[in-house]
Amino acid sequence: MNAEQRIRQAEQGLQEVFAAAEQVEYALQERVLRAFAENRVSARHFAPTEGYGYDDIGRDCLDKVFAAALEAEDALVRPQIANGTHAIYLALAAVLRPGDKILSLTGPPYDTLETALNQLELNGITFSSCDFDVLSEELADPAVRMVYVQRSRGYTQRRALSVEELRACFVKVKAQRSDICIFVDNCYGEFTELHEPCAVGADLMAGSLIKNPGGGLAPTGGYVAGKAQYVEMVAQHQTVPGCGREIGSYAAGYRLYFQGLFMAPHTVCQCLKTAMLFAAVFADMGLKPSPGALEKRADIIQSLSFDTKEQLVAFCAAIQAAAPVDSFVVPEPWEMPGYADPVIMAAGAFVQGATTELSCDAPIRAPYTAFFQGSLTYAHGRLAAKKALEALK
């Protein structure tokens, strides 16, 4: 059976989950459209600004539209936030004080965040992990100020957490400690389900604009969203206390951020369908996909585990060859800042590091697992799957 035949066979078994993903897309598109209409978005909100950024109507409107789309009281959306880790660190540093403890329900932080957390530890803020089974005992410590949840899997084999799983957890936390701030690293999870973490009890969440909510169009940036009191704390920390969100111009203009958010439900749906296809066709090849093709998803990441380093590198090379940008480049493992192991990355993207575009990355350590995500269109994802199948055959 050739690659095209494998793909067609896989698609026959995916029609039901494809249809379910499209139903979610439709509902989310309606919510995003309503957010635009209620905030009276017009062309004047796209205009660039300079200097201090006082009375920047585009920036202020973008915050409101994002808040409504993400089911949050408030949001801070800024091109000046460099990445998701930056957004997360801003939130933690703004809310926490010396002597506070962060209680993680999803294990140790991912590599680059661990480096940032070392700085918080220097300021007397500690980070520790806790199993859900002993949560009540840990919450009894009055120093615990924040419960931290990483929704996506990161470079691990655990499942991404669904919104309903988050709801059950948050109810338990708030029943015991209503004063605790529940924080969610929402990277890779936005618009994968009908609701967002803030709709089920999260007080604060953060993410990157070159992932899901940027729709493949945002050129840079990050966001923090949640309860207004916490978002305001982050705003004061992000610029200057006393000025907060009232300053910060952006000379490139805001159109791509508004347009990217509008496209986000559709773009994320394309990513999910591509991930389902990869899971199906590579399971037939004897690889170990996670999640499985028919499993419920709460992020856009698809992992595929290989037997050897050579297979992993070959897969990443095939993904790179399927890219619209730098398809001629052959990726090699390298010592990436903030990571404990060499990392190989395949990403021929229009926006550097944009993971809603077709991309794949993997730490070079056993088990040899590639973390695949993205594809602005399902057609592109399908072509990439075909090329990867041919490369591994």
Disulfide bonds with the S-S distance in Angstrom:
none
